[in-house]
Amino acid sequence: MSPPLSGRGPARLANASSGAFIRWMQTGVALINLLVFGVVAVSLYESHAESQQRAGLTAQNLSNLLAQGVAGDIDRIDLTLLSAVDEVQRQLADGAIDGPALNAFLARQQGRLPEIFSLRTTDADGIVTHGIGVAPTARQNNSDREYFTRQRDNPGTGLVIASPVFTRLDQRWAVPLSRAIHLPDGSFGGVVYANLSLDHLANTLAAIDVGRRGSVSLRDRELRIFALSPVPANFDQVAGEKLPMPELQALIEADRHAGSYVSARAVDGVERKFAVRRVAGFPLYVVVGRATDDYMAQWRKLATNTAAMVGLFFLATLISSWLIDRNWKHQLAATQELAREEEKFHTVADYTYDWEYWEGPGGEILFMSPSCDRVTGYSPAEFLAQPDLLYRIIHPDDAHLMADHQRDIAARDEAGVDFRILRRDGEVRWIGHGCRAVFGRDGKFMGRRANNRDITERKRIEHEIRQAVAYNRSLIEASLDPLVTIGADGKITDVNSATEAVTGYARDRLIGTEFSDYFSDPDKARAGYRQVFAEGKVRDYELEIRHQDGHLTQVLYNAALYRDDTGEAIGVFAAARDISERKRAEEAVNRLNTELEQRVARRTAELEAANKELEDFSYSISHDLRTPLRAIAGFARILVDEHAATLDSEGLRLLDVVQANTVRMGRLIDELLEFLRLGRRPMNFGSVDVAQLVLEIFRELQASVPDRELQLVLKNPPPLWGDRTMIRRLLTNLLSNAVKFTLPRPLAVIEVGGEIKGDQVLYYVKDNGVGFDMQYVDKLFQVFERVHPVGQFEGSGTGLAMVRRIVGRHGGRVWAEGQVDVGATISFTLPAREVANDSTQR
Amino acid sequence: MTQRNDEVEILLVEDTAADAELTIRALKKNCLVNNLVWVKDGAEALDFVFATGAYAGRDQARQPKVVLLDLRLPRISGVEVLRRLKNDDRTRTIPVVVLTSSKEDVDVEECYRLGVNSYIAKPVSFDEFVKVVGELGLYWLLLNKIPNE
């Protein structure tokens, strides 16, 4: 069976790709994050630079704007100062100062310039002379003021912008601006000065938004602070003071009109970006400082937001990649689990030993186990392609079984049927089919799941068992003895028809009933039953079966435990022998035996008597016949010896005849005795080397007839098993017969041979003598019977009779063949017995 | 026969006159018939040996030198005679030669079991008979010494 190819790939693929996927995903997330970081960093860097640049630019522009504004204010104040100077000088030129007119003039001029809060004149000594709020009598001397001293000490100075002061008259901070008044003679005649309100400057500066921590200041070349925005709480201390600012100082010393720098060395230590612009035409500088914190605040906010976004993004990617990873792993595990489940399913489904399939609701094959090939010879693909193949291979004779089964399963969820199929190769196989309906989770009918088992072997065994059972049953029924099996509870489990006959009850009536009820002595029956359980069997247990009609049958029970295949005793098998018949027979036999014995005894007695007679007869022959014979011979001899003189020659010849016949009769008696003795003599069996024995006898015979020429041909007579003395007698008789009947032959040829023929050994003695006529062959072996006239050949006629008796006593057979003037062959067989084993000892 | 028989050498027990004559002739031919007593049956033979009956008064100390015993005898058989002789200390040493025409094995074995000294089957031929009788007479009368003598 080839392993199915499906159901293995996904798990392996999933395993292989999972690591790579996770790595690729992590790398991708890292790269995207790096890219985002990079872009954000570049963009922040750029916006940072841009912010810096813009801040610088804005500061420049603001400083420009302020410088222009301050320049315009100063220009306007200067024009007013110039016109005031002109007015004073004109009046002076006109002779004298018209006080009120000048005051009015100054007041008018001052009124045009809101940024100044005073416009006044001093004399050459520094005494404030004219202007709003000037009381000539007060003689306010401002000769110590910078705007005065510088004008007085440096004629031709032009406009002097003095360091801020707290004015004595107005009690306000102001930047005094002054121009010198020249007397008509050209000498110094005082100054016209205007107090530019620091508040105004401050307002001008404050109008510019430089940020929360930005600062704007107005300074002169000596870095004295003229105005500050925002106005610090300690403005009084810093106004006019020189605040060291090396960058600014360097810039001023370089005589540059504009510039910028970054410094933290401000009053408050805050780092700022400063833009410096010289107020055009005046030694004043507008310094606009934007706090880095301010102008970078937006960038910082942006950067913070961006960083937060990036962080969020990073976090998001991290979380999502973790989620993806986890999800992927879950999915992977699920896929692998699915693959394992699928493989398990395939293993379960494809490796079934039985032929299994799933038939859909429409009769289509949804699954076919590969084992169908083993059972049917058709492949799963063939079944899938031809759903009716399932039914085509059913043996035609069993089609009705399947039809019944189909009706069956219409009514039931589970059903089974055994039927035969024809395999592809034509072989018939028995199938044990079982199927059950398949329902989905929703209860929908999804066809039938079927299991087909090859039960050919089981069917064959069942058939054999049925046959064996039938055979056993027929054996049991054939028994003339009543047979019964009894369960452990003493109830009959089975009977044969002989039991029915002996009890008079039908089998159905007997089975299940108490067995002891059918005996004349139920207690003894139960005792026998218990004995079987105790000892395993009973032998010839006498009981009496009671027939329904009341008559009793004497039986002998032979019973044994029978056991199941685990050796557990499950009951008793009992066979009853009806001995009433046997007893009758025994009696008859006994009677017959008695008669027979009597008859035998009578016959034995008769036989014994006959034997006795025979003994007496042979004894009398030997004794009683010989005694007169001896007397005849003896006295004939004495007659010859002692009375020869009184007898003539004829008388003597007659006496010779008498003597010769007495000798012959003596020999006859001897031979007859020997013949009779042969019948009674006990046998002494042993191995006899026939060839050797023949040779010995032949030599003796040759010695007895030295004038005759005898030739012995030995043709491997095998040794035999017998009484050596008797065998010697037998061979002697045969050989001497051969010698005797070859007398007329110049060369007597005597052949002795033999061979083993199955369980017999055949011997023969053949001669080339006078032979005999086969019509007298029956007489050959009878006592005193002769086929040749007395006198022609010596002999009493007991030789072959003796041979036959010896062969007979050895359990063999003897016969003769002969032809007149050609020769005779005497053959005999003896049982082979152990002779065959000794044949190698020759 | 004679009452006084001091020098009995052969006791012939034979019922057949012809055989007895032939035996005596054969002994004669061998010059061995001095002092031969012929009794015609076993009873007479026992009477002679044990000096009873007709032989009462016979001197029992003088026993024959050999008993020639036929087996087929009237009244008491030759075998019985042999048994009585061999079972009695007085007669056990008398040599007994069974002379019989019987060659039956039973007789031979029985006689030897009872202690017969010789067993002779009388040949039919007279010449041979003479020869056999001569040989046994020579042996038992002339050569063989009985222990108590």
HADDOCK unambig.tbl for C-alpha pairs under 7 A between the chains (distance, minus, plus):
assign (segid A and resid 619 and name CA) (segid B and resid 102 and name CA) 6.90 0.50 0.50
assign (segid A and resid 622 and name CA) (segid B and resid 101 and name CA) 6.45 0.50 0.50
assign (segid A and resid 622 and name CA) (segid B and resid 102 and name CA) 5.38 0.50 0.50
assign (segid A and resid 622 and name CA) (segid B and resid 103 and name CA) 6.96 0.50 0.50
assign (segid A and resid 623 and name CA) (segid B and resid 101 and name CA) 5.16 0.50 0.50
assign (segid A and resid 623 and name CA) (segid B and resid 102 and name CA) 5.09 0.50 0.50
assign (segid A and resid 626 and name CA) (segid B and resid 101 and name CA) 6.51 0.50 0.50
assign (segid A and resid 626 and name CA) (segid B and resid 124 and name CA) 6.83 0.50 0.50
assign (segid A and resid 627 and name CA) (segid B and resid 101 and name CA) 6.67 0.50 0.50
assign (segid A and resid 629 and name CA) (segid B and resid 124 and name CA) 6.64 0.50 0.50
assign (segid A and resid 630 and name CA) (segid B and resid 124 and name CA) 4.42 0.50 0.50
assign (segid A and resid 630 and name CA) (segid B and resid 125 and name CA) 6.64 0.50 0.50
assign (segid A and resid 631 and name CA) (segid B and resid 18 and name CA) 5.99 0.50 0.50
assign (segid A and resid 631 and name CA) (segid B and resid 19 and name CA) 6.61 0.50 0.50
assign (segid A and resid 633 and name CA) (segid B and resid 124 and name CA) 6.64 0.50 0.50
assign (segid A and resid 633 and name CA) (segid B and resid 125 and name CA) 6.10 0.50 0.50
assign (segid A and resid 633 and name CA) (segid B and resid 126 and name CA) 6.39 0.50 0.50
assign (segid A and resid 634 and name CA) (segid B and resid 22 and name CA) 6.78 0.50 0.50
assign (segid A and resid 634 and name CA) (segid B and resid 125 and name CA) 6.66 0.50 0.50
assign (segid A and resid 634 and name CA) (segid B and resid 126 and name CA) 4.67 0.50 0.50
assign (segid A and resid 637 and name CA) (segid B and resid 126 and name CA) 6.66 0.50 0.50
assign (segid A and resid 663 and name CA) (segid B and resid 124 and name CA) 7.00 0.50 0.50
assign (segid A and resid 663 and name CA) (segid B and resid 125 and name CA) 6.84 0.50 0.50
assign (segid A and resid 666 and name CA) (segid B and resid 124 and name CA) 6.44 0.50 0.50
